[in-house]
Amino acid sequence: MDKQTKINITSKIALFGASIIWGSSFLVVKNSMDSMQPHTLLAIRFTVGTLILCIVFHKRLKLINKEYMMSGAVIGLLLFIAYSIQTIGIIDTTPGKNAFLTAVYCVIVPYLYWFVDRNKPDKFNIIAAVLCLSGIGLVSIDNGFRIQIGDAFSLASGFFYAAHMVAISRISKDKDPVLLTILQFGYAGIISWVFTILFEDIPKSFSPNAVFELLYLAVFATAIALLLQNIGQKYTKPAPAAIILSLEAVFGVIFSVIFYKEEITAKLFLGFLLIFIAIITSETKWAFLRKK
C-alpha cells in the first residue's frame, strides 16, 4: 500500500469518526437534559471545547486581531442560536428525529446563497428541496396534521445552521479556519453563560453520568470531532466527504434506536430516507455516479 492510499484511507476514517461522534452526541444531549438545562450544557460544552482548542493551537492565537474578533462574533452568535434552538428542541422529540430534522440545513444552504449572492439554485437543489419537504412531512407531522414543538424547534435550528454556514463562507476568506472556530466557540460559550445565569438554575453538583456526558460533548463532540473533520476534508474530495459527513444523521438514528429504544415505523423510515437522499442530492449532485 503506497503512501497516498494510506492517506486516503486515513482521511476517510477520520471523517467517519467525526460522523459517528456527532451522531452519538444527539443521544448524549438528550440524556443530559435529565440533569441540567440546555444553556448550562452549552455553556460548559463550548467553554471546555474552546480551552482545548486554545491549548492545541496556542501558537496561532497571536494572529487574532480586530477583524477576527468581529467575524468570530457574527458566526458565534449564529452558532449559539442554532445550538440553543436544537438543544431546546431535543427535549420534546427523539434523538433520531432531532438529528435528521436538523440536517435539513444542507438543503437550505443553496437557497440562502440565492438570497445573499443571487446565485440561483440548480435542478439538483430544487429536487433536494422537494424530497426534503416530503421527508419532513413524514417525520414530523402526526395523524392530526400537527407538528410537535420539539420537531418545529429542530427544523428551526436547521435554518440557523444553514445561516451559520453561509456566514462562514462570506467572512472566512483569507482567514485561518481554526482561529475562527476557536472564536465562534468562545463567543457561543459566553452567550450561553449569560443565558444560563439569567434564565436557568445551575446545578449545585453533577452526577458522575452528567460529568461524563459533559466531557464527551466538550472533548469528543466539539474539539476532537472538529479536528477529525478538518483532517478528513483536507485529503478527501468534496463529494465523498459530504456523503460521509451526512451520515451523522444516520448514526444519530442508529444510536437512538439501540440506546434510546426509538421506534422506527415505516412512515418514519421513509421520511428519514427521503431527507437523506435530499441531503446527498444537494451536497454532491450525484457527481460520484457520473463518469469523469
KEGU-938044 format. One record per residue (C-alpha): residue number from 1; residue in three letters; x, y, z. Coordinates in Angstrom, 3 decimals, always signed. Example, Ala and Ser with C-alpha at 12.3 -4.5 7.8 and 13.67 -1.06 7.14 Angstrom:
+-----+-----+----------+----------+----------+
!   i !  aa !       px !       py !       pz !
+-----+-----+----------+----------+----------+
!   1 ! ALA !  +12.300 !   -4.500 !   +7.800 !
!   2 ! SER !  +13.670 !   -1.060 !   +7.140 !
+-----+-----+----------+----------+----------+
This chain:
+-----+-----+----------+----------+----------+
!   i !  aa !       px !       py !       pz !
+-----+-----+----------+----------+----------+
!   1 ! MET !   +0.000 !   +0.000 !   +0.000 !
!   2 ! ASP !   +1.547 !   +3.312 !   -1.099 !
!   3 ! LYS !   +1.647 !   +6.493 !   +0.963 !
!   4 ! GLN !   -1.173 !   +8.228 !   -0.939 !
!   5 ! THR !   -3.506 !   +5.267 !   -0.477 !
!   6 ! LYS !   -2.799 !   +5.240 !   +3.256 !
!   7 ! ILE !   -3.554 !   +8.970 !   +3.422 !
!   8 ! ASN !   -6.845 !   +8.497 !   +1.543 !
!   9 ! ILE !   -7.933 !   +5.666 !   +3.835 !
!  10 ! THR !   -6.887 !   +7.559 !   +6.972 !
!  11 ! SER !   -8.744 !  +10.704 !   +5.879 !
!  12 ! LYS !  -11.964 !   +8.761 !   +5.263 !
!  13 ! ILE !  -11.631 !   +7.026 !   +8.635 !
!  14 ! ALA !  -11.266 !  +10.468 !  +10.220 !
!  15 ! LEU !  -14.476 !  +11.653 !   +8.532 !
!  16 ! PHE !  -16.336 !   +8.519 !   +9.614 !
!  17 ! GLY !  -15.054 !   +9.105 !  +13.143 !
!  18 ! ALA !  -16.421 !  +12.656 !  +13.137 !
!  19 ! SER !  -19.794 !  +11.446 !  +11.812 !
!  20 ! ILE !  -20.067 !   +8.709 !  +14.427 !
!  21 ! ILE !  -19.156 !  +11.064 !  +17.265 !
!  22 ! TRP !  -21.616 !  +13.740 !  +16.127 !
!  23 ! GLY !  -24.290 !  +11.099 !  +15.556 !
!  24 ! SER !  -23.856 !   +9.783 !  +19.089 !
!  25 ! SER !  -23.966 !  +13.307 !  +20.524 !
!  26 ! PHE !  -27.731 !  +13.590 !  +19.919 !
!  27 ! LEU !  -28.328 !  +10.716 !  +22.330 !
!  28 ! VAL !  -25.889 !  +12.164 !  +24.886 !
!  29 ! VAL !  -27.553 !  +15.600 !  +24.718 !
!  30 ! LYS !  -30.992 !  +14.021 !  +25.135 !
!  31 ! ASN !  -29.844 !  +12.134 !  +28.234 !
!  32 ! SER !  -28.136 !  +15.261 !  +29.605 !
!  33 ! MET !  -31.440 !  +17.130 !  +29.658 !
!  34 ! ASP !  -32.462 !  +14.967 !  +32.626 !
!  35 ! SER !  -29.800 !  +16.541 !  +34.848 !
!  36 ! MET !  -29.291 !  +20.060 !  +33.512 !
!  37 ! GLN !  -30.897 !  +22.769 !  +31.408 !
!  38 ! PRO !  -29.990 !  +23.495 !  +27.776 !
!  39 ! HIS !  -27.823 !  +26.598 !  +28.146 !
!  40 ! THR !  -25.961 !  +25.208 !  +31.135 !
!  41 ! LEU !  -24.968 !  +22.275 !  +28.955 !
!  42 ! LEU !  -23.947 !  +24.556 !  +26.070 !
!  43 ! ALA !  -22.004 !  +26.924 !  +28.326 !
!  44 ! ILE !  -19.851 !  +24.126 !  +29.733 !
!  45 ! ARG !  -19.545 !  +22.355 !  +26.371 !
!  46 ! PHE !  -18.342 !  +25.422 !  +24.468 !
!  47 ! THR !  -16.094 !  +26.662 !  +27.269 !
!  48 ! VAL !  -14.224 !  +23.376 !  +27.642 !
!  49 ! GLY !  -14.086 !  +22.909 !  +23.872 !
!  50 ! THR !  -12.637 !  +26.391 !  +23.415 !
!  51 ! LEU !   -9.987 !  +25.823 !  +26.087 !
!  52 ! ILE !   -8.912 !  +22.538 !  +24.486 !
!  53 ! LEU !   -8.576 !  +24.122 !  +21.052 !
!  54 ! CYS !   -6.673 !  +27.076 !  +22.546 !
!  55 ! ILE !   -4.186 !  +24.668 !  +24.138 !
!  56 ! VAL !   -3.756 !  +22.607 !  +20.965 !
!  57 ! PHE !   -3.418 !  +25.628 !  +18.670 !
!  58 ! HIS !   -1.923 !  +28.143 !  +21.113 !
!  59 ! LYS !   +0.751 !  +29.264 !  +18.618 !
!  60 ! ARG !   -1.927 !  +30.571 !  +16.263 !
!  61 ! LEU !   -3.675 !  +32.740 !  +18.849 !
!  62 ! LYS !   -1.207 !  +35.594 !  +18.287 !
!  63 ! LEU !   -2.731 !  +36.084 !  +14.821 !
!  64 ! ILE !   -6.095 !  +37.143 !  +16.256 !
!  65 ! ASN !   -6.914 !  +40.791 !  +15.507 !
!  66 ! LYS !   -9.958 !  +43.053 !  +15.472 !
!  67 ! GLU !  -11.197 !  +41.648 !  +12.159 !
!  68 ! TYR !  -11.039 !  +38.107 !  +13.518 !
!  69 ! MET !  -12.873 !  +39.207 !  +16.658 !
!  70 ! MET !  -15.695 !  +40.803 !  +14.649 !
!  71 ! SER !  -16.031 !  +37.819 !  +12.315 !
!  72 ! GLY !  -15.982 !  +35.409 !  +15.238 !
!  73 ! ALA !  -18.740 !  +37.368 !  +16.956 !
!  74 ! VAL !  -21.074 !  +37.115 !  +13.949 !
!  75 ! ILE !  -20.657 !  +33.400 !  +13.332 !
!  76 ! GLY !  -20.502 !  +32.724 !  +17.077 !
!  77 ! LEU !  -23.923 !  +34.323 !  +17.563 !
!  78 ! LEU !  -25.440 !  +32.272 !  +14.744 !
!  79 ! LEU !  -23.816 !  +29.116 !  +16.111 !
!  80 ! PHE !  -25.235 !  +29.812 !  +19.562 !
!  81 ! ILE !  -28.758 !  +30.362 !  +18.195 !
!  82 ! ALA !  -28.606 !  +27.124 !  +16.175 !
!  83 ! TYR !  -27.321 !  +25.032 !  +19.086 !
!  84 ! SER !  -29.676 !  +26.691 !  +21.554 !
!  85 ! ILE !  -32.798 !  +26.005 !  +19.483 !
!  86 ! GLN !  -31.639 !  +22.482 !  +18.658 !
!  87 ! THR !  -30.928 !  +21.619 !  +22.306 !
!  88 ! ILE !  -34.261 !  +23.030 !  +23.464 !
!  89 ! GLY !  -35.971 !  +21.083 !  +20.692 !
!  90 ! ILE !  -34.489 !  +17.728 !  +21.635 !
!  91 ! ILE !  -36.295 !  +17.910 !  +24.992 !
!  92 ! ASP !  -39.613 !  +17.278 !  +23.201 !
!  93 ! THR !  -38.505 !  +14.887 !  +20.451 !
!  94 ! THR !  -36.311 !  +11.833 !  +19.942 !
!  95 ! PRO !  -32.560 !  +11.944 !  +19.219 !
!  96 ! GLY !  -33.125 !  +10.372 !  +15.805 !
!  97 ! LYS !  -35.751 !  +12.879 !  +14.667 !
!  98 ! ASN !  -33.680 !  +15.743 !  +16.059 !
!  99 ! ALA !  -30.686 !  +14.526 !  +14.047 !
! 100 ! PHE !  -32.495 !  +14.286 !  +10.725 !
! 101 ! LEU !  -34.618 !  +17.426 !  +11.061 !
! 102 ! THR !  -31.543 !  +19.458 !  +11.969 !
! 103 ! ALA !  -29.662 !  +18.031 !   +8.988 !
! 104 ! VAL !  -32.003 !  +19.786 !   +6.551 !
! 105 ! TYR !  -29.584 !  +22.721 !   +6.738 !
! 106 ! CYS !  -27.714 !  +21.023 !   +3.873 !
! 107 ! VAL !  -30.747 !  +21.566 !   +1.653 !
! 108 ! ILE !  -31.451 !  +25.099 !   +2.911 !
! 109 ! VAL !  -27.936 !  +26.463 !   +2.283 !
! 110 ! PRO !  -28.258 !  +26.875 !   -1.529 !
! 111 ! TYR !  -31.429 !  +28.937 !   -1.095 !
! 112 ! LEU !  -29.790 !  +31.234 !   +1.429 !
! 113 ! TYR !  -26.904 !  +31.648 !   -1.011 !
! 114 ! TRP !  -29.508 !  +32.614 !   -3.605 !
! 115 ! PHE !  -30.804 !  +35.340 !   -1.271 !
! 116 ! VAL !  -27.309 !  +36.607 !   -0.421 !
! 117 ! ASP !  -25.395 !  +36.208 !   -3.692 !
! 118 ! ARG !  -28.244 !  +35.966 !   -6.216 !
! 119 ! ASN !  -26.787 !  +32.596 !   -7.200 !
! 120 ! LYS !  -29.871 !  +30.694 !   -8.354 !
! 121 ! PRO !  -30.231 !  +27.080 !   -7.105 !
! 122 ! ASP !  -29.816 !  +24.402 !   -9.781 !
! 123 ! LYS !  -32.105 !  +21.483 !  -10.611 !
! 124 ! PHE !  -30.430 !  +19.285 !   -8.001 !
! 125 ! ASN !  -31.189 !  +21.836 !   -5.278 !
! 126 ! ILE !  -34.828 !  +22.000 !   -6.380 !
! 127 ! ILE !  -35.160 !  +18.195 !   -6.399 !
! 128 ! ALA !  -33.495 !  +18.073 !   -2.987 !
! 129 ! ALA !  -35.948 !  +20.642 !   -1.607 !
! 130 ! VAL !  -38.971 !  +18.641 !   -2.806 !
! 131 ! LEU !  -37.580 !  +15.403 !   -1.371 !
! 132 ! CYS !  -36.662 !  +17.104 !   +1.890 !
! 133 ! LEU !  -40.087 !  +18.691 !   +2.371 !
! 134 ! SER !  -41.732 !  +15.319 !   +1.701 !
! 135 ! GLY !  -39.441 !  +13.670 !   +4.239 !
! 136 ! ILE !  -40.072 !  +16.382 !   +6.832 !
! 137 ! GLY !  -43.807 !  +15.863 !   +6.456 !
! 138 ! LEU !  -43.482 !  +12.129 !   +7.070 !
! 139 ! VAL !  -41.137 !  +12.578 !  +10.032 !
! 140 ! SER !  -42.763 !  +15.443 !  +11.898 !
! 141 ! ILE !  -46.483 !  +15.714 !  +11.035 !
! 142 ! ASP !  -48.709 !  +13.432 !  +13.107 !
! 143 ! ASN !  -52.071 !  +11.926 !  +12.190 !
! 144 ! GLY !  -53.815 !  +15.131 !  +13.239 !
! 145 ! PHE !  -51.660 !  +17.132 !  +10.809 !
! 146 ! ARG !  -49.862 !  +18.815 !  +13.688 !
! 147 ! ILE !  -46.149 !  +19.186 !  +14.237 !
! 148 ! GLN !  -44.671 !  +18.629 !  +17.684 !
! 149 ! ILE !  -42.906 !  +21.589 !  +19.285 !
! 150 ! GLY !  -39.637 !  +19.670 !  +19.543 !
! 151 ! ASP !  -39.692 !  +18.867 !  +15.825 !
! 152 ! ALA !  -40.502 !  +22.503 !  +14.995 !
! 153 ! PHE !  -37.513 !  +23.674 !  +17.047 !
! 154 ! SER !  -35.286 !  +21.073 !  +15.373 !
! 155 ! LEU !  -36.300 !  +22.378 !  +11.941 !
! 156 ! ALA !  -35.732 !  +25.971 !  +13.021 !
! 157 ! SER !  -32.233 !  +25.095 !  +14.209 !
! 158 ! GLY !  -31.547 !  +23.664 !  +10.743 !
! 159 ! PHE !  -32.275 !  +27.088 !   +9.259 !
! 160 ! PHE !  -29.804 !  +28.792 !  +11.599 !
! 161 ! TYR !  -27.155 !  +26.143 !  +10.941 !
! 162 ! ALA !  -27.576 !  +26.972 !   +7.256 !
! 163 ! ALA !  -27.273 !  +30.700 !   +8.003 !
! 164 ! HIS !  -24.150 !  +29.946 !  +10.038 !
! 165 ! MET !  -22.589 !  +28.100 !   +7.087 !
! 166 ! VAL !  -23.398 !  +30.902 !   +4.654 !
! 167 ! ALA !  -21.943 !  +33.463 !   +7.055 !
! 168 ! ILE !  -18.735 !  +31.445 !   +7.356 !
! 169 ! SER !  -18.362 !  +31.254 !   +3.584 !
! 170 ! ARG !  -18.828 !  +35.021 !   +3.321 !
! 171 ! ILE !  -16.403 !  +36.147 !   +6.001 !
! 172 ! SER !  -13.843 !  +33.356 !   +6.248 !
! 173 ! LYS !  -11.903 !  +34.147 !   +3.085 !
! 174 ! ASP !   -8.176 !  +34.571 !   +3.785 !
! 175 ! LYS !   -8.759 !  +33.658 !   +7.435 !
! 176 ! ASP !   -7.495 !  +30.718 !   +9.463 !
! 177 ! PRO !  -10.482 !  +28.327 !   +9.913 !
! 178 ! VAL !   -9.095 !  +27.031 !  +13.207 !
! 179 ! LEU !   -8.925 !  +30.527 !  +14.696 !
! 180 ! LEU !  -12.458 !  +31.275 !  +13.507 !
! 181 ! THR !  -13.615 !  +28.039 !  +15.104 !
! 182 ! ILE !  -11.968 !  +28.908 !  +18.414 !
! 183 ! LEU !  -13.515 !  +32.385 !  +18.407 !
! 184 ! GLN !  -17.013 !  +31.249 !  +17.460 !
! 185 ! PHE !  -16.924 !  +28.568 !  +20.170 !
! 186 ! GLY !  -15.697 !  +31.175 !  +22.626 !
! 187 ! TYR !  -18.446 !  +33.651 !  +21.777 !
! 188 ! ALA !  -21.097 !  +30.905 !  +21.835 !
! 189 ! GLY !  -19.816 !  +29.881 !  +25.270 !
! 190 ! ILE !  -20.013 !  +33.441 !  +26.626 !
! 191 ! ILE !  -23.572 !  +33.949 !  +25.333 !
! 192 ! SER !  -24.559 !  +30.558 !  +26.758 !
! 193 ! TRP !  -23.237 !  +31.591 !  +30.183 !
! 194 ! VAL !  -25.283 !  +34.809 !  +30.021 !
! 195 ! PHE !  -28.468 !  +32.851 !  +29.285 !
! 196 ! THR !  -27.593 !  +30.313 !  +31.977 !
! 197 ! ILE !  -27.105 !  +32.977 !  +34.649 !
! 198 ! LEU !  -30.222 !  +34.940 !  +33.653 !
! 199 ! PHE !  -32.719 !  +32.157 !  +32.970 !
! 200 ! GLU !  -31.516 !  +28.839 !  +34.364 !
! 201 ! ASP !  -30.594 !  +27.260 !  +37.661 !
! 202 ! ILE !  -27.020 !  +25.991 !  +37.657 !
! 203 ! PRO !  -26.877 !  +22.568 !  +39.383 !
! 204 ! LYS !  -25.003 !  +22.654 !  +42.685 !
! 205 ! SER !  -23.452 !  +19.291 !  +41.847 !
! 206 ! PHE !  -23.209 !  +16.933 !  +38.895 !
! 207 ! SER !  -23.636 !  +13.181 !  +38.970 !
! 208 ! PRO !  -20.833 !  +11.002 !  +37.533 !
! 209 ! ASN !  -23.015 !  +10.354 !  +34.477 !
! 210 ! ALA !  -23.558 !  +14.078 !  +33.937 !
! 211 ! VAL !  -19.814 !  +14.751 !  +34.193 !
! 212 ! PHE !  -19.121 !  +12.009 !  +31.643 !
! 213 ! GLU !  -21.775 !  +13.410 !  +29.286 !
! 214 ! LEU !  -20.362 !  +16.929 !  +29.562 !
! 215 ! LEU !  -16.800 !  +15.770 !  +28.949 !
! 216 ! TYR !  -17.878 !  +13.646 !  +25.995 !
! 217 ! LEU !  -19.721 !  +16.550 !  +24.378 !
! 218 ! ALA !  -16.951 !  +19.067 !  +25.082 !
! 219 ! VAL !  -13.911 !  +16.930 !  +24.296 !
! 220 ! PHE !  -15.123 !  +14.468 !  +21.675 !
! 221 ! ALA !  -18.203 !  +16.028 !  +20.056 !
! 222 ! THR !  -16.712 !  +19.523 !  +19.954 !
! 223 ! ALA !  -12.917 !  +19.528 !  +19.845 !
! 224 ! ILE !  -11.884 !  +16.069 !  +18.598 !
! 225 ! ALA !  -14.675 !  +15.704 !  +16.019 !
! 226 ! LEU !  -13.773 !  +19.107 !  +14.597 !
! 227 ! LEU !  -10.123 !  +18.100 !  +14.262 !
! 228 ! LEU !  -11.130 !  +14.831 !  +12.571 !
! 229 ! GLN !  -13.323 !  +16.756 !  +10.136 !
! 230 ! ASN !  -10.526 !  +19.185 !   +9.265 !
! 231 ! ILE !   -8.059 !  +16.345 !   +8.721 !
! 232 ! GLY !  -10.511 !  +14.296 !   +6.679 !
! 233 ! GLN !  -11.678 !  +17.106 !   +4.415 !
! 234 ! LYS !   -8.127 !  +18.192 !   +3.690 !
! 235 ! TYR !   -7.310 !  +14.889 !   +1.952 !
! 236 ! THR !  -10.746 !  +13.820 !   +0.675 !
! 237 ! LYS !  -12.605 !  +15.070 !   -2.387 !
! 238 ! PRO !  -15.716 !  +17.171 !   -1.619 !
! 239 ! ALA !  -18.350 !  +14.686 !   -2.881 !
! 240 ! PRO !  -17.297 !  +11.637 !   -0.828 !
! 241 ! ALA !  -16.513 !  +13.875 !   +2.150 !
! 242 ! ALA !  -20.048 !  +15.308 !   +2.037 !
! 243 ! ILE !  -21.561 !  +11.826 !   +1.870 !
! 244 ! ILE !  -19.556 !  +10.561 !   +4.837 !
! 245 ! LEU !  -20.316 !  +13.626 !   +6.959 !
! 246 ! SER !  -24.030 !  +13.416 !   +6.092 !
! 247 ! LEU !  -24.052 !  +10.002 !   +7.781 !
! 248 ! GLU !  -24.124 !  +11.936 !  +11.067 !
! 249 ! ALA !  -27.931 !  +11.861 !  +10.925 !
! 250 ! VAL !  -27.958 !   +8.142 !  +10.134 !
! 251 ! PHE !  -25.685 !   +7.379 !  +13.075 !
! 252 ! GLY !  -27.926 !   +9.586 !  +15.197 !
! 253 ! VAL !  -30.873 !   +7.316 !  +14.418 !
! 254 ! ILE !  -28.837 !   +4.135 !  +14.950 !
! 255 ! PHE !  -27.718 !   +5.250 !  +18.422 !
! 256 ! SER !  -31.249 !   +6.377 !  +19.237 !
! 257 ! VAL !  -32.736 !   +3.015 !  +18.235 !
! 258 ! ILE !  -30.135 !   +0.997 !  +20.154 !
! 259 ! PHE !  -29.861 !   +3.020 !  +23.359 !
! 260 ! TYR !  -32.987 !   +5.230 !  +23.475 !
! 261 ! LYS !  -35.250 !   +2.473 !  +22.124 !
! 262 ! GLU !  -36.687 !   +4.808 !  +19.494 !
! 263 ! GLU !  -39.281 !   +3.002 !  +17.404 !
! 264 ! ILE !  -38.804 !   +3.391 !  +13.641 !
! 265 ! THR !  -42.133 !   +2.985 !  +11.860 !
! 266 ! ALA !  -42.419 !   +2.562 !   +8.086 !
! 267 ! LYS !  -43.590 !   +6.191 !   +7.821 !
! 268 ! LEU !  -40.648 !   +7.452 !   +9.865 !
! 269 ! PHE !  -38.156 !   +5.313 !   +7.940 !
! 270 ! LEU !  -39.429 !   +6.621 !   +4.602 !
! 271 ! GLY !  -39.188 !  +10.180 !   +5.908 !
! 272 ! PHE !  -35.594 !   +9.659 !   +7.066 !
! 273 ! LEU !  -34.740 !   +8.056 !   +3.713 !
! 274 ! LEU !  -36.171 !  +10.972 !   +1.720 !
! 275 ! ILE !  -34.307 !  +13.523 !   +3.838 !
! 276 ! PHE !  -31.057 !  +11.571 !   +3.474 !
! 277 ! ILE !  -31.460 !  +11.334 !   -0.320 !
! 278 ! ALA !  -32.201 !  +15.078 !   -0.362 !
! 279 ! ILE !  -29.000 !  +15.791 !   +1.557 !
! 280 ! ILE !  -26.915 !  +13.633 !   -0.781 !
! 281 ! THR !  -28.547 !  +15.277 !   -3.807 !
! 282 ! SER !  -27.913 !  +18.791 !   -2.548 !
! 283 ! GLU !  -24.384 !  +18.144 !   -1.301 !
! 284 ! THR !  -22.972 !  +16.012 !   -4.141 !
! 285 ! LYS !  -25.365 !  +16.444 !   -7.102 !
! 286 ! TRP !  -24.623 !  +12.748 !   -7.613 !
! 287 ! ALA !  -21.272 !  +13.632 !   -9.187 !
! 288 ! PHE !  -19.751 !  +10.408 !   -7.864 !
! 289 ! LEU !  -22.030 !   +8.399 !  -10.179 !
! 290 ! ARG !  -21.064 !  +10.260 !  -13.345 !
! 291 ! LYS !  -18.033 !   +9.378 !  -15.429 !
! 292 ! LYS !  -15.089 !  +11.725 !  -15.196 !
+-----+-----+----------+----------+----------+
